[in-house]
Amino acid sequence: MTPKKIKEEKQTQNEMAVDVVLAVIQTDISYIKKEVDEIKNLVQEKYVTKEEFIPIKNIVYGMVGLILVGVFGALLALVIK
């Protein structure tokens, strides 16, 4: 084999290696896109936004506050008697 042929063969091998790497990258990118789409669907279907959660949070905090006021009021009434 001549040096020129060896060089051409190495170049061909390098090009094939690059093609394989590009194919792997394309496969990875398509997998990542699919995963991102699945995550978007989960977020849209199963999770609530902050705006939707604020009224629920206020109601729960209010109820807990009322219960605590009642408990401390009862304890205070017991101490004063």
N, CA, C and O atoms as a GROMACS GRO file, in nm:
protein
  324
    1MET      N    1   0.083  -0.118   0.000
    1MET     CA    2   0.000   0.000   0.000
    1MET      C    3   0.087   0.125   0.000
    1MET      O    4   0.191   0.132   0.065
    2THR      N    5   0.042   0.218  -0.073
    2THR     CA    6   0.117   0.342  -0.082
    2THR      C    7   0.073   0.435   0.030
    2THR      O    8  -0.036   0.422   0.085
    3PRO      N    9   0.160   0.530   0.063
    3PRO     CA   10   0.123   0.625   0.168
    3PRO      C   11  -0.005   0.702   0.135
    3PRO      O   12  -0.083   0.736   0.224
    4LYS      N   13  -0.025   0.729   0.007
    4LYS     CA   14  -0.145   0.803  -0.034
    4LYS      C   15  -0.271   0.718  -0.006
    4LYS      O   16  -0.371   0.770   0.043
    5LYS      N   17  -0.263   0.588  -0.038
    5LYS     CA   18  -0.376   0.500  -0.015
    5LYS      C   19  -0.402   0.482   0.134
    5LYS      O   20  -0.517   0.476   0.177
    6ILE      N   21  -0.295   0.475   0.213
    6ILE     CA   22  -0.311   0.463   0.358
    6ILE      C   23  -0.380   0.587   0.414
    6ILE      O   24  -0.468   0.579   0.499
    7LYS      N   25  -0.336   0.703   0.362
    7LYS     CA   26  -0.396   0.830   0.406
    7LYS      C   27  -0.544   0.836   0.369
    7LYS      O   28  -0.627   0.878   0.450
    8GLU      N   29  -0.578   0.794   0.247
    8GLU     CA   30  -0.718   0.793   0.204
    8GLU      C   31  -0.801   0.696   0.288
    8GLU      O   32  -0.915   0.726   0.323
    9GLU      N   33  -0.743   0.581   0.321
    9GLU     CA   34  -0.815   0.483   0.402
    9GLU      C   35  -0.840   0.536   0.543
    9GLU      O   36  -0.948   0.517   0.599
   10LYS      N   37  -0.739   0.602   0.600
   10LYS     CA   38  -0.757   0.661   0.733
   10LYS      C   39  -0.863   0.770   0.730
   10LYS      O   40  -0.944   0.783   0.822
   11GLN      N   41  -0.862   0.849   0.622
   11GLN     CA   42  -0.961   0.956   0.610
   11GLN      C   43  -1.101   0.896   0.600
   11GLN      O   44  -1.196   0.946   0.660
   12THR      N   45  -1.114   0.788   0.523
   12THR     CA   46  -1.243   0.722   0.510
   12THR      C   47  -1.288   0.666   0.645
   12THR      O   48  -1.406   0.677   0.680
   13GLN      N   49  -1.196   0.607   0.720
   13GLN     CA   50  -1.229   0.556   0.853
   13GLN      C   51  -1.272   0.669   0.946
   13GLN      O   52  -1.366   0.654   1.023
   14ASN      N   53  -1.201   0.781   0.938
   14ASN     CA   54  -1.237   0.897   1.021
   14ASN      C   55  -1.376   0.948   0.986
   14ASN      O   56  -1.455   0.983   1.074
   15GLU      N   57  -1.406   0.953   0.856
   15GLU     CA   58  -1.538   0.999   0.813
   15GLU      C   59  -1.646   0.904   0.861
   15GLU      O   60  -1.754   0.948   0.902
   16MET      N   61  -1.618   0.774   0.857
   16MET     CA   62  -1.715   0.676   0.906
   16MET      C   63  -1.735   0.692   1.057
   16MET      O   64  -1.847   0.681   1.106
   17ALA      N   65  -1.626   0.718   1.129
   17ALA     CA   66  -1.636   0.737   1.273
   17ALA      C   67  -1.719   0.861   1.304
   17ALA      O   68  -1.800   0.860   1.397
   18VAL      N   69  -1.698   0.966   1.229
   18VAL     CA   70  -1.776   1.089   1.247
   18VAL      C   71  -1.923   1.063   1.219
   18VAL      O   72  -2.010   1.111   1.291
   19ASP      N   73  -1.950   0.986   1.113
   19ASP     CA   74  -2.090   0.952   1.081
   19ASP      C   75  -2.155   0.874   1.195
   19ASP      O   76  -2.271   0.897   1.228
   20VAL      N   77  -2.080   0.782   1.253
   20VAL     CA   78  -2.133   0.704   1.365
   20VAL      C   79  -2.160   0.795   1.484
   20VAL      O   80  -2.265   0.784   1.547
   21VAL      N   81  -2.069   0.884   1.515
   21VAL     CA   82  -2.087   0.977   1.627
   21VAL      C   83  -2.208   1.067   1.602
   21VAL      O   84  -2.287   1.092   1.693
   22LEU      N   85  -2.222   1.115   1.479
   22LEU     CA   86  -2.338   1.199   1.446
   22LEU      C   87  -2.468   1.122   1.461
   22LEU      O   88  -2.568   1.176   1.509
   23ALA      N   89  -2.469   0.996   1.420
   23ALA     CA   90  -2.589   0.915   1.435
   23ALA      C   91  -2.624   0.896   1.582
   23ALA      O   92  -2.741   0.901   1.619
   24VAL      N   93  -2.524   0.874   1.664
   24VAL     CA   94  -2.547   0.857   1.807
   24VAL      C   95  -2.601   0.987   1.866
   24VAL      O   96  -2.694   0.985   1.947
   25ILE      N   97  -2.544   1.098   1.827
   25ILE     CA   98  -2.589   1.229   1.876
   25ILE      C   99  -2.734   1.253   1.834
   25ILE      O  100  -2.815   1.300   1.914
   26GLN      N  101  -2.767   1.222   1.710
   26GLN     CA  102  -2.905   1.242   1.663
   26GLN      C  103  -3.002   1.154   1.742
   26GLN      O  104  -3.111   1.198   1.777
   27THR      N  105  -2.961   1.032   1.769
   27THR     CA  106  -3.046   0.943   1.849
   27THR      C  107  -3.066   0.999   1.989
   27THR      O  108  -3.177   0.999   2.042
   28ASP      N  109  -2.957   1.047   2.049
   28ASP     CA  110  -2.966   1.106   2.183
   28ASP      C  111  -3.056   1.228   2.184
   28ASP      O  112  -3.136   1.246   2.276
   29ILE      N  113  -3.044   1.312   2.084
   29ILE     CA  114  -3.126   1.433   2.076
   29ILE      C  115  -3.274   1.397   2.061
   29ILE      O  116  -3.359   1.459   2.125
   30SER      N  117  -3.304   1.297   1.979
   30SER     CA  118  -3.444   1.259   1.964
   30SER      C  119  -3.497   1.200   2.095
   30SER      O  120  -3.613   1.224   2.130
   31TYR      N  121  -3.415   1.125   2.168
   31TYR     CA  122  -3.455   1.071   2.298
   31TYR      C  123  -3.480   1.185   2.397
   31TYR      O  124  -3.578   1.182   2.472
   32ILE      N  125  -3.393   1.284   2.398
   32ILE     CA  126  -3.408   1.399   2.489
   32ILE      C  127  -3.536   1.476   2.455
   32ILE      O  128  -3.609   1.516   2.545
   33LYS      N  129  -3.563   1.496   2.327
   33LYS     CA  130  -3.686   1.566   2.286
   33LYS      C  131  -3.809   1.490   2.334
   33LYS      O  132  -3.904   1.551   2.383
   34LYS      N  133  -3.806   1.358   2.321
   34LYS     CA  134  -3.919   1.277   2.366
   34LYS      C  135  -3.938   1.290   2.517
   34LYS      O  136  -4.050   1.304   2.565
   35GLU      N  137  -3.830   1.286   2.592
   35GLU     CA  138  -3.837   1.299   2.737
   35GLU      C  139  -3.890   1.437   2.778
   35GLU      O  140  -3.970   1.448   2.870
   36VAL      N  141  -3.845   1.541   2.710
   36VAL     CA  142  -3.891   1.677   2.741
   36VAL      C  143  -4.041   1.688   2.713
   36VAL      O  144  -4.113   1.751   2.791
   37ASP      N  145  -4.088   1.630   2.605
   37ASP     CA  146  -4.232   1.631   2.575
   37ASP      C  147  -4.311   1.559   2.684
   37ASP      O  148  -4.417   1.605   2.724
   38GLU      N  149  -4.259   1.445   2.731
   38GLU     CA  150  -4.326   1.372   2.838
   38GLU      C  151  -4.330   1.456   2.966
   38GLU      O  152  -4.432   1.458   3.036
   39ILE      N  153  -4.221   1.525   2.998
   39ILE     CA  154  -4.217   1.609   3.117
   39ILE      C  155  -4.316   1.725   3.104
   39ILE      O  156  -4.384   1.759   3.200
   40LYS      N  157  -4.324   1.784   2.986
   40LYS     CA  158  -4.421   1.892   2.964
   40LYS      C  159  -4.563   1.843   2.987
   40LYS      O  160  -4.643   1.911   3.051
   41ASN      N  161  -4.595   1.726   2.935
   41ASN     CA  162  -4.729   1.671   2.953
   41ASN      C  163  -4.757   1.646   3.101
   41ASN      O  164  -4.867   1.675   3.148
   42LEU      N  165  -4.660   1.592   3.173
   42LEU     CA  166  -4.679   1.568   3.316
   42LEU      C  167  -4.703   1.698   3.391
   42LEU      O  168  -4.791   1.706   3.477
   43VAL      N  169  -4.626   1.799   3.359
   43VAL     CA  170  -4.640   1.928   3.427
   43VAL      C  171  -4.776   1.988   3.398
   43VAL      O  172  -4.840   2.042   3.488
   44GLN      N  173  -4.822   1.980   3.275
   44GLN     CA  174  -4.951   2.038   3.239
   44GLN      C  175  -5.067   1.962   3.301
   44GLN      O  176  -5.168   2.022   3.336
   45GLU      N  177  -5.055   1.829   3.313
   45GLU     CA  178  -5.167   1.748   3.359
   45GLU      C  179  -5.170   1.729   3.510
   45GLU      O  180  -5.279   1.730   3.569
   46LYS      N  181  -5.056   1.712   3.574
   46LYS     CA  182  -5.056   1.665   3.713
   46LYS      C  183  -5.015   1.770   3.815
   46LYS      O  184  -5.037   1.749   3.935
   47TYR      N  185  -4.958   1.879   3.776
   47TYR     CA  186  -4.910   1.977   3.871
   47TYR      C  187  -4.991   2.106   3.861
   47TYR      O  188  -5.044   2.139   3.755
   48VAL      N  189  -5.000   2.177   3.973
   48VAL     CA  190  -5.074   2.302   3.974
   48VAL      C  191  -4.976   2.419   3.968
   48VAL      O  192  -4.860   2.408   4.008
   49THR      N  193  -5.027   2.530   3.919
   49THR     CA  194  -4.943   2.650   3.915
   49THR      C  195  -4.950   2.721   4.049
   49THR      O  196  -5.033   2.688   4.133
   50LYS      N  197  -4.864   2.816   4.067
   50LYS     CA  198  -4.862   2.893   4.191
   50LYS      C  199  -4.993   2.969   4.210
   50LYS      O  200  -5.045   2.978   4.321
   51GLU      N  201  -5.046   3.023   4.100
   51GLU     CA  202  -5.171   3.098   4.107
   51GLU      C  203  -5.287   3.009   4.152
   51GLU      O  204  -5.376   3.054   4.225
   52GLU      N  205  -5.286   2.882   4.109
   52GLU     CA  206  -5.392   2.790   4.149
   52GLU      C  207  -5.375   2.744   4.294
   52GLU      O  208  -5.474   2.709   4.358
   53PHE      N  209  -5.254   2.745   4.345
   53PHE     CA  210  -5.226   2.692   4.478
   53PHE      C  211  -5.247   2.796   4.588
   53PHE      O  212  -5.278   2.759   4.701
   54ILE      N  213  -5.231   2.923   4.558
   54ILE     CA  214  -5.239   3.028   4.660
   54ILE      C  215  -5.372   3.028   4.735
   54ILE      O  216  -5.370   3.036   4.858
   55PRO      N  217  -5.489   3.018   4.670
   55PRO     CA  218  -5.614   3.015   4.747
   55PRO      C  219  -5.622   2.894   4.841
   55PRO      O  220  -5.670   2.906   4.954
   56ILE      N  221  -5.577   2.779   4.796
   56ILE     CA  222  -5.579   2.659   4.881
   56ILE      C  223  -5.488   2.680   5.001
   56ILE      O  224  -5.523   2.644   5.113
   57LYS      N  225  -5.370   2.737   4.977
   57LYS     CA  226  -5.277   2.763   5.086
   57LYS      C  227  -5.339   2.858   5.188
   57LYS      O  228  -5.327   2.836   5.309
   58ASN      N  229  -5.405   2.961   5.141
   58ASN     CA  230  -5.468   3.057   5.233
   58ASN      C  231  -5.579   2.991   5.315
   58ASN      O  232  -5.591   3.018   5.435
   59ILE      N  233  -5.657   2.907   5.253
   59ILE     CA  234  -5.765   2.837   5.326
   59ILE      C  235  -5.706   2.746   5.434
   59ILE      O  236  -5.752   2.746   5.548
   60VAL      N  237  -5.604   2.669   5.397
   60VAL     CA  238  -5.543   2.577   5.494
   60VAL      C  239  -5.478   2.654   5.608
   60VAL      O  240  -5.496   2.619   5.724
   61TYR      N  241  -5.404   2.760   5.576
   61TYR     CA  242  -5.342   2.840   5.683
   61TYR      C  243  -5.448   2.902   5.774
   61TYR      O  244  -5.430   2.908   5.896
   62GLY      N  245  -5.558   2.947   5.716
   62GLY     CA  246  -5.666   3.004   5.795
   62GLY      C  247  -5.728   2.902   5.890
   62GLY      O  248  -5.755   2.933   6.006
   63MET      N  249  -5.750   2.780   5.840
   63MET     CA  250  -5.808   2.675   5.924
   63MET      C  251  -5.712   2.636   6.036
   63MET      O  252  -5.753   2.618   6.150
   64VAL      N  253  -5.586   2.624   6.004
   64VAL     CA  254  -5.486   2.590   6.106
   64VAL      C  255  -5.479   2.702   6.210
   64VAL      O  256  -5.468   2.676   6.330
   65GLY      N  257  -5.486   2.826   6.164
   65GLY     CA  258  -5.486   2.940   6.256
   65GLY      C  259  -5.605   2.936   6.350
   65GLY      O  260  -5.591   2.960   6.470
   66LEU      N  261  -5.723   2.906   6.296
   66LEU     CA  262  -5.843   2.897   6.381
   66LEU      C  263  -5.831   2.785   6.484
   66LEU      O  264  -5.868   2.803   6.600
   67ILE      N  265  -5.779   2.672   6.442
   67ILE     CA  266  -5.762   2.560   6.536
   67ILE      C  267  -5.663   2.597   6.645
   67ILE      O  268  -5.688   2.569   6.763
   68LEU      N  269  -5.553   2.660   6.609
   68LEU     CA  270  -5.454   2.699   6.710
   68LEU      C  271  -5.509   2.804   6.806
   68LEU      O  272  -5.483   2.797   6.926
   69VAL      N  273  -5.586   2.899   6.755
   69VAL     CA  274  -5.648   2.999   6.842
   69VAL      C  275  -5.742   2.930   6.940
   69VAL      O  276  -5.746   2.965   7.058
   70GLY      N  277  -5.820   2.833   6.892
   70GLY     CA  278  -5.910   2.759   6.979
   70GLY      C  279  -5.836   2.681   7.086
   70GLY      O  280  -5.876   2.682   7.202
   71VAL      N  281  -5.728   2.614   7.048
   71VAL     CA  282  -5.649   2.536   7.145
   71VAL      C  283  -5.586   2.628   7.249
   71VAL      O  284  -5.597   2.603   7.369
   72PHE      N  285  -5.522   2.735   7.205
   72PHE     CA  286  -5.459   2.827   7.300
   72PHE      C  287  -5.565   2.899   7.386
   72PHE      O  288  -5.540   2.927   7.503
   73GLY      N  289  -5.680   2.927   7.328
   73GLY     CA  290  -5.789   2.987   7.405
   73GLY      C  291  -5.837   2.893   7.515
   73GLY      O  292  -5.862   2.935   7.628
   74ALA      N  293  -5.850   2.764   7.480
   74ALA     CA  294  -5.893   2.666   7.580
   74ALA      C  295  -5.789   2.651   7.688
   74ALA      O  296  -5.823   2.642   7.806
   75LEU      N  297  -5.661   2.647   7.650
   75LEU     CA  298  -5.554   2.639   7.752
   75LEU      C  299  -5.553   2.762   7.840
   75LEU      O  300  -5.536   2.750   7.961
   76LEU      N  301  -5.572   2.877   7.782
   76LEU     CA  302  -5.575   3.000   7.859
   76LEU      C  303  -5.695   3.000   7.955
   76LEU      O  304  -5.683   3.043   8.070
   77ALA      N  305  -5.809   2.950   7.908
   77ALA     CA  306  -5.928   2.942   7.994
   77ALA      C  307  -5.904   2.847   8.112
   77ALA      O  308  -5.950   2.873   8.223
   78LEU      N  309  -5.832   2.738   8.088
   78LEU     CA  310  -5.799   2.645   8.196
   78LEU      C  311  -5.704   2.707   8.297
   78LEU      O  312  -5.717   2.683   8.418
   79VAL      N  313  -5.610   2.786   8.249
   79VAL     CA  314  -5.512   2.849   8.339
   79VAL      C  315  -5.579   2.958   8.422
   79VAL      O  316  -5.549   2.973   8.540
   80ILE      N  317  -5.669   3.033   8.362
   80ILE     CA  318  -5.734   3.144   8.433
   80ILE      C  319  -5.830   3.091   8.539
   80ILE      O  320  -5.842   3.153   8.644
   81LYS      N  321  -5.899   2.980   8.516
   81LYS     CA  322  -5.992   2.925   8.614
   81LYS      C  323  -5.914   2.883   8.731
   81LYS      O  324  -5.971   2.833   8.828
   0.00000   0.00000   0.00000
